[in-house]
């Protein structure tokens, strides 16, 4: 069988497979899987995220088109019904733990920022995520559209995520940076340059300076 050393395979090499399976066994509810596993779920959702798929059906159709390469990723055949059931029934705490361990690995080797002061520097950015108002009526944004805003603070030393906040779609960063988990005693810079004096004053109240 031909070997495919894909970019995706190189990305997932940062995650130790046996450690993943160990945590997957701990973060499992209900009966044991007969033929599926959490690694296949993880790979399916990762492929969907990286390739910009719009639905579970879109993800599984894409996987079928690349079926000859799935073996080398350690994946098992994935149907839409199986993926939907595992997403619904199995806890997301597994991926919170995997992310935390991967972030810790990256932080150990991340370089410092190249500015002339020694303090921490964080870059603030906001991403708008569109949602269906019928499914998420609380996500008010516009009259016929729903959305949330994800506010991310990146550590300028290595550009790694340091803190995040989620607000509704109507939130404006001019009324505050939108990060309640902001670390103390830091310098923060808005990537879009849209923070105004009100936001700077609010950030001082949370021990952050812009």
Secondary structure, DSSP 8 states (H G I E B T S, - for coil): ------HHHHHHTTS-HHHHHHHHHHS--SS--SS--HHHHHHHHHHHHHTT--SHHHHHHHHHHTHHHHGGGT-----HHHHHHHHHHS-THHHHHHHHHHHHHHHHH-----SSS-S-EEEEEEEEEEE-TTT-TT-B-SSS-EEEEEEEEEETTTTEEEEEEEEETT--GGG----TT--SSEEEEETT----HHHHHHHHHTTEE-
